C-alpha cells in the first residue's frame, strides 16, 4: 500500500532467527494477518481466512531447514518484521513476510524486500525471487507488482481442510506465483 507518505524507517538491523525467537515471530506473523489486531495494518487476511496463519512448529521448521533463512528485522532492538528466504536452485523463495500492523504503510516493507533481494543475490547468486500470494489479494499483489514482481498466472491450490493454514471464509482461494528478475 503506497498511500501513506514514505517515512524514514529508522535504523533497521537484519539477522537470522534463532529458536529463541520463535514465540515472538509467531505472534508477529499472526498479528499481521489474522484477527482484529491485523486490521490495524493493510495486509490482513481476516476477511478471507480465520484461525491460525502459522504455529511454532511451522516457524521452527523454517528457522532450522537447510537452505532456508528466516530474517528477523529489528529497530532499536525491537522486533518489527520478518521474512523467509529459501534457496531453490536458480531462484530464491520469499515468504512468511510480516510487518507489525501499526507500522505498515510507512515504507518498512519496501526497505525489507529490497534487503531480502540483495541478500539472496549475494548469498546464493540467484537471479530470480519467487513468492506465492493468495490470488484474491489484489491490493497486495499490486504492491508487489510496484516492486517489480510479475504475475505468472501459475496457480496452486489452497490447502482446504488443513487448519494449519487457516479456515477459509470463501471457496475460491488459490496461490499465484509471482516472480522478479534479480539480474
Buried (B, 14 or more C-beta within 10 A) or exposed (E): BEEEEEEEBEEBEBEEBEEEBBEBBBBBBBBBBBBEBBEBBBBBBBEBBBEBBBBEEBBBEBBEEEEBBBBBBBBEEEBBBBBBBBBEEEBBBBBBBBBBBEBBBBBBBBBBBEBBBEBBBEEBEBBBBBBBBBBBBEEBBEBBEEBBBEBEEEEEEBEEEEEEBBEBEEEEBEBBBBBBEBE
